[in-house]
Amino acid sequence: FLDGAVKDAFHTIRQGENMTTKAVQGKASMVNVVSAVNNAELTLDTVLAVRDKVISAYQSIMQMPI
């Protein structure tokens, strides 16, 4: 599950980068570029939120008395 989610996240971010490159070359519409970049930003925000939760959970476990 986690492997698939990470691969999808990287794919979405890479798609945003590709659309930005196409826009610079004049091969993509601004609507598509903005949409792809927004999707990449939302994906990155989600990945960072999950990372923060995992770190928080790890720190809570490490502070538990044995």
Backbone hydrogen bonds, N-H to C=O, Kabsch-Sander energy under -0.5 kcal/mol:
donor,donor_aa,acceptor,acceptor_aa,energy
5,A,1,F,-2.0
6,V,2,L,-2.4
7,K,3,D,-2.2
8,D,4,G,-2.3
9,A,5,A,-2.1
10,F,6,V,-2.5
11,H,7,K,-2.3
12,T,8,D,-2.5
13,I,9,A,-2.4
14,R,10,F,-2.6
15,Q,11,H,-2.2
16,G,12,T,-1.8
17,E,13,I,-1.9
18,N,14,R,-2.5
19,M,15,Q,-2.3
20,T,16,G,-1.9
21,T,17,E,-2.2
22,K,18,N,-2.3
23,A,19,M,-2.1
24,V,20,T,-2.0
25,Q,21,T,-1.7
26,G,22,K,-0.6
26,G,23,A,-0.8
27,K,22,K,-3.2
28,A,22,K,-0.6
33,V,29,S,-2.0
34,V,30,M,-2.9
35,S,31,V,-2.2
36,A,32,N,-2.4
37,V,33,V,-2.6
38,N,34,V,-2.5
39,N,35,S,-2.2
40,A,36,A,-2.2
41,E,37,V,-2.4
42,L,38,N,-2.5
43,T,39,N,-2.3
44,L,40,A,-2.4
45,D,41,E,-2.4
46,T,42,L,-2.2
47,V,43,T,-2.5
48,L,44,L,-2.4
49,A,45,D,-2.1
50,V,46,T,-2.4
51,R,47,V,-2.4
52,D,48,L,-2.3
53,K,49,A,-2.0
54,V,50,V,-2.4
55,I,51,R,-2.4
56,S,52,D,-2.3
57,A,53,K,-2.5
58,Y,54,V,-2.4
59,Q,55,I,-2.5
60,S,56,S,-2.1
61,I,57,A,-2.2
62,M,58,Y,-2.3
63,Q,59,Q,-1.3
64,M,61,I,-1.0
